[in-house]
Amino acid sequence: MTRVSEAVLARIDDLHRGRVAEGTAPSSVWGVFDRSGLVASGGHGDRGDGRTPDADTVYRIASCTKSVTAATLLTLVAEGRVHLDAPVTDFVPAFAAVRLPTSDAPVPTLRMLLTMSAGLPTDDPWADRQESITDDELDDVLRAGLLFDSVPGTRFAYSNTGYALLGRVVAVLTGTPFPQAATDRVLGPLGLDATVFAAADAGGYVVQGQRRADDGCKALPLTGPGAFSPIGGLFSTVRDLARWGTWLAAASDPGRETTGTDAVLDAASRRSMQQLARFLPGPLVAGAPERPGGYGFGLFVEHDDRVGALVSHSGGYPGFSAHMRWSAATGLGVVAFENATQAKVAGAAVTAHDLLLAEHVERVRPAAEALRAVLPETRAAQAAVGRLLADWSDDRAAAITTENVPLDQSWDRRRATVAAAVAAVGADLAAEPVAEESATPTHLRWWLPGTAGRLRVEIRLAPLSRGLVQTLVVRAEPTA
């Protein structure tokens, strides 16, 4: 279990207490999880019955549902029953009536729909009100025609309609309504019993969605399952959604062991959900730090300079706001729910997650400053380069490097360059490195101490299994 300090948890709790006090939402609940599952949670406000929400209180999670939709479809891909590059018309014949934006435009494929690149416009305000329509009514929408913002397969645009179509594909392939297929294939086998498509099926207290009005808050009716449920129809709890995030994040754990839940969807498929497929300019969460990122399969992916990939999804429905996010490398994650239209709890969740990551990075830095796990071949090459620097021989150099190295710079020139660098800082070639850095498992940079500075040595291995050095850089870094 990852240690999270009481001070950080208190700051996260204060964030949500403040949102209720400011009137952002009647209630606000949060949870923190790591690779072991939920490690802490808290709640504030009145969930509707005079009680404070907790980790087992049921909220609408809205578009966080899209990750379940994507995972359900991928179970069928894993079984070989469908290919992601199949056109949607193979499963939804009514889409054939849709006029494409150009004469050479392709029919959107399942992959395009998954990655929000089918060319359809962003449609949140409209689609959020379509959940309960029937399949026949969705077919009528398609036959009446759709607008396109771009040629399918060329640009990102957040499309709920695309995920409604994916849900229909699942229903056609399984012969069951999408909510039943998602429950049978994913939610049930993972033990996510509190995650349901109908409020009546929830085991815990279901919070009522609210909308701000001049005279306070107005309760909003809960819509039932329908053709648009794949876009955001799920209800869940902090405990269940943390378990969902833990399972998805586990696919990126280098020390993971195969478990029974891998039979639901293998780790490779779960990792594919968390790979950036479509780039988005600008911040992915309004008001949050601007990190480069985009969309994968039912999930957003951002790059953080400290820990790498951050995976997330927000949810906004009439009366509800939700967010889940985690670090692929550390497994540290946050979930948060509120019951107010446009509450945008994602901002608080991002702040909370950044607090967790900052503490984690600060804790691990003394043990390994910016050092990633390197391959044994990289360590062997480091030792070989160390021996070469201490006693240079062209034959020894040729034995541990690829043929491009002397072509990029002759041995004579390399010997002279190394000798000059060593002399410039008075480097102790027999000493242990005073610092190391690694960008990838086949890359290593280290510094040797000297009387007048440090000697920087850097290697990068070729992709050959013998572990040969394709890049060798030796530079003096004199004391300023």
N, C-alpha and C positions, 0 to 999 in steps of 0.2 A: 504494500500500500504506500502511495506517495504521501509524505508528510505535508500537511497544509497547516500553517500556523493559525492560532486562534485570532491573531490580529488581522490577518487577511480575511478570514471568515467573518469577523465582525464588520469589516469595511464593506464586504459584499452584502451583508444583512442590512447595514445602514443605507445602502443604495436603494434597496427595495422598500424599507421603512419610509424613506424620504419620498418615494414616488406616490405612496398612498397618502402621506401627509399633505403633499402638494395637490392632491386630487387628480393625479394622472389616471388612476384606476381605483375601483372600490377594493380590490384585493390584488396582491402580488406575492408570488411564491417562487422559490429558486432552489436549485440543487447543484452540488459540485460532485463530479465523479472522476475516478481514475481507472486504471486497468482492472482493479478489483471490483468496481461498481460504485454505487452511491456512497460517498463518504461524509457528506454534510448537507443539510437542507434547512430552510427557514421560510416563514411566511408572515404576511402582515395584512391588516384590514379585515373586512367582514366578507366571507365567501358567500353570504346570503342567508345563513341560518344563525347568525350571531357568533359564529366560531371563526377562528383564524385558519386560513388554509394551511395544509401540510403536504407532505410528499405523496400522500394517497388521495388527495382531492383531485377531482376530474375536471379538466378544462378542455376546450376545443384546441387542437394544436394546428389546425388550418394547414398551410402549405408544407409544414414539416412532414405531412402525409406523403409528399412526392417521393421521398426517399424510400418509403414502403412500396409505393407503386413501381419504382424503378427496380427494387430488389425482387418483387414478385415477377416482373417480366423477365429478369435475368435468371430466375429459376427455370423458366421455360427454355431460355437460350442454352443454359447448361445441359438441359436434357436433349438438346438437338431438335426441339420442336419448332423453332423459329430462328431466323437470322436477323440481326439488327439492321442489315442493309436491305431488307425486304420493304417494298412500298406499302404504305398504309392501306391502299386500295385492295390489297390481297385479303384484308380482314374486315374492312369497313367499306363495302361496295358503294355506299352513298357518297363517299368522298370523290368518286369518279365524276360526279356532277360539278365539282368545284373547278372553276376556271382558274388556271394557273397564271401567274403574273406575266410570263413571257412565253413565246412559242417554243423555246428550247428549255424551259424550266422543268426540272425533274419532279415527279410526284414525291412528296416528302416521305422519307424512310423512317423506320422506327428509331434509328440512331439520331436522325435530325430532330425528331420529336423529343427524345430523351435529353438532348443537349440544347434544347431551346433554339434550334437553328433551322426550323422548318419554314421560316419566312413570315409566320403569322404575327400580327401585332400584339403588343402587350395589352392585356385585357382584364386586369384585376377587378375594377369596380363592377363590370358587367358579369364576369364569370363567377364572382363570389356569390351572386344571387341565383345561379343556375343549378345549384347542387341537386335539387330534387327532380329535375326534369327527367323524362323517361328516355330510353334508347330511341324510341320512335321520334320523339321530339328533337333529339340531337340529330337524327337523320334529316329531319325537316330543315334544321338550321344549315346543314351541309348542302342540301339540295337547293336551298335559296341562295347559296354562294357565300364565299368568304373574301375578305380583303387580305392583301399581302403588303408587308412593309419592305420585303426584299425577296430576291430569288431564293427558293429553298436551298439550304446547304451553304449559304454564304455569310450570314450574319447572325448574331445573337439577338433575340428579343424574348422577354419572359412571357411565355404563352401557357395559360391554364387550359385553353382549348386543346393544345397538343397533348397534355397529360390526360384529359378526358378521353381522347382517342386511344392513348396507350391502355387505359383501363378497359376500353371496349375490346382491344386486341386480346388482352388477358382473358376476358370473358368468353370471347369466341373460341380461343384455344382450349380453355378448360371446360367449356360447356356449363359454367356456373356464373352467377353475377359476380362482378369484381370484388365487392366486399367479402363475399364468401371465399373466393379464391385467395385473396390476400390473407385472410384469417387461417385458412387451411394450410397454406404453403409457407407462410412466414410468421405471422403473429402467434398462432397457436403453438407450433413447434418450438418457438423461442420462449414460451411461457409468458408472453406479454398479454396476460389475461385482462388487464385493466385498460387495454388499448382496443377500442371498439368503434364501429361505424354508426351506431345508434345509441342515443342517450339512454334509452330503455334497457340496453344491455350492460350498462356500466354497473360495477359492483359498489363503487363508492359514491360519495356525494357529488352531484354534477352542478358546477357553478353556472349561473345564468349570465349570459352576455349582456353588457350594458352599453348604451350610447349616451354621451353627454347631451343634455338639453338645458334650456334656460332655467328651468325649475329643478335642476338636479340631474339625475340619471334615469334613463328609460330602459326598462328591461326589453330585450329582443327575443323573439321566438327562436327555438332551435329547429333548424331544418333537418329533414331526414335523408336517408341514403337515396342516391339516384345516379344518373349518368355522369354527373360531375363530382361524385365522391372521390375519385382518384386524385383530384387536384388539392383536396384539403378537408376531407370529410371525417377524419379521425378525432376521437376524444382520447385523452390519455392522462397520465399522472407524471409527476416529477420522477417518481421511482421507476416507472416503466420506461419513460423516454431516456432516462440515464442508462438503463440496461440496454436499450437499443443503441445508444451512442457508444457504450462500452464494447458491444459486439462488433460494430462497424470499425471502431478504432483498433480493435484487437488484430484485424487483418494486417496492420502495418507494424505489429510488434515483432522485432527481430528474434525475440526469445520465445515466441508463442509455440504452444504445442497444439496438435490437432485435437479438437474436441467434438463431442456429439453434435454441437450446433453447426459445425462445418458442413454437415449433411444438408442443412437448410439451404445454404449458399456458400460455396467454397471461398477461401480467403482471396484467391486471385480475382474472382468476380467482385467481391466487396472492395478490393483495392481499385478495380476499374471504375467503380462508382465515384471514387475519391480522387480521380485524376482530372486535371484541367483539360477540358475538351474545347471550350469556346471562351476566348478571352473577352473580358469586359474592361473598358477604360474607367478610371475613377474608383472611389471607394465602393465596396459592395454593401456596406451598411451606412446609411446617412449619418454624418457627424462622427463616424469612427475613423481611426487612423487609416490613411490611404495606403493599402497594400495591393500589389499587383495580384490579379486573380481572375476567376471566371467560373464557368459552370461545368460540372461533370455529368454524372447520371443521377439526377434527383438531388444533387448536393452542390453547394458553392464551394470553391476551393481558393484560398488565399495563400500568398507566400509571406512568411514572417522571417526577417533576417536572423532572429535568434534561434528559432526551432524548426523552421521549414514550413511544411504544409499545415494550414488551419482549415478545417472542414466545418461547414455550417449550413443551416437553413433557417430562415425566418418563416413565421406564419401569421397572416392577418386575415381575419374573417369578421363579418359584422358582429361586434360585441367581444372580440377576443384578439389577443396578441401573444405570440409564442416565439421562442428562439432556442436553438440548440447549436452547440459548437464544441469542437475538441481539437487538440493537437495530435496529429498522426504520430509524431515521434515520441511524445511523452504519455499520451493517453489521457492527459488532463482535460476535463471538459466541464461545461456549464449548461444547464437548462433553466429556462425561466418562462413563466406564464403570467398573464394578467387578463382581466375580463373587462376590457373597454375597447371600443372601436378606435383604431388608429393610436393605440397607446404606445406602440413602437418600443416594446420592451427589449428589442435587440440592442439598442444603445447601452442599456444597463448591463446586458449579458456580455457585450464586448468588453466593457470596462472591467467587469468582474473577471473575465477570462484573462485579460491582460495583467491584472493583479496576480493571478495564479502563476502565469508564465514568468513574470518578472521575479517572483520569489523562487520559482524552480530554477531559473537560469542562474540567479545569484548563488543558490545553494550548490549547484554542480560545478560552477566555474572554477573554484579553487582546485578541484580534482582533475579537471581537464579543460584548460582554457582553449575554447574554440576547437577542440580536438574531437574528430569523429573516429569511429572504429575503422581501423585500416586492416587490410588483408595481411595474412602471414607473409605472402610474397612481397608485400611492400616493406615489411620490417626486414625481411632477408635482404632486399635490395638496399635498404638504408645501411645495414651493416657492411655490405659489399662496397658501397660507395665510401663509407668511412675508412675501410682498409685501403681503397684506391687513393684517397686524398693523403693518407699518411705515407704511402709508398707508391707513387705513380709508376705505372707500367702501361704502355700502349696496348700490349697483349691482354693485360688484366682488364683494362677499360673496354676493349672490344668484346671480351667474354661476358660482360654484364650489361651491355647496351645493345640497342638495335642499330642496324646499318645506317640509319639516317643521321646518327649523332656525329660521326666524323665528317659526314657530308655537309651537315649544317655548320660545323666549325671544326677545322682540322685539329688533329691531336696536338700538333706543335703549338697552335694558338691556345688551345684549352689548357695545356700544361702551363704556359706562360701566364694565362689569366688566373688560374688557380694559385700559382705561386705568388703572384702580385697581391691577390686578395688576402691570402694567409699572412703575408708579410705586413700588409697595411694595418691589420688590427692585432697582430701578434697572436694569432689564433692557436689555441691548444687543441690539436687534432686528436689527442687521446682522451679528452675530457668528455663527460656525459653532456648531452644537450641541455641547455638552460631553458629552452622553450620549444614547443612544437605546435604545429597547426596542420589540419587536413581538411580539404574541401570534399574529397571523395575517398572511398576505400583504396583507390590505386594512386593516390596523391599524398605526398608528405613534404612538409617544410619544417626545418629545424635550425636552431642557432647554437653555435659553439662559442664558448667564452674566449676572450682575448685580452691582452694587456691594454689595448687601445680601442676596444669596441667589441663587436661580435661578428662572427662569420655566418652568413646565411647560406644554407644548402637546401636545394629544392629538387625533388624528383617527381616524375610522373611516369607510370608504367604503360607500356603498350598492352593491347588486349590479348597478347600471347600468354599461354598458360605457364611458360617458363619464367615469367616475372621479369622481363628485361626492361631496362630503363630507356624510355624514348626521349625524355627531356631531362637534362642535367644543368642546373644553374648554380653557380658558386659566386657569391658577392660579398664584398667587405661592407660592413656598416660601422664606420668609425664613430667613436664617442664624440658627440657634438661639442 
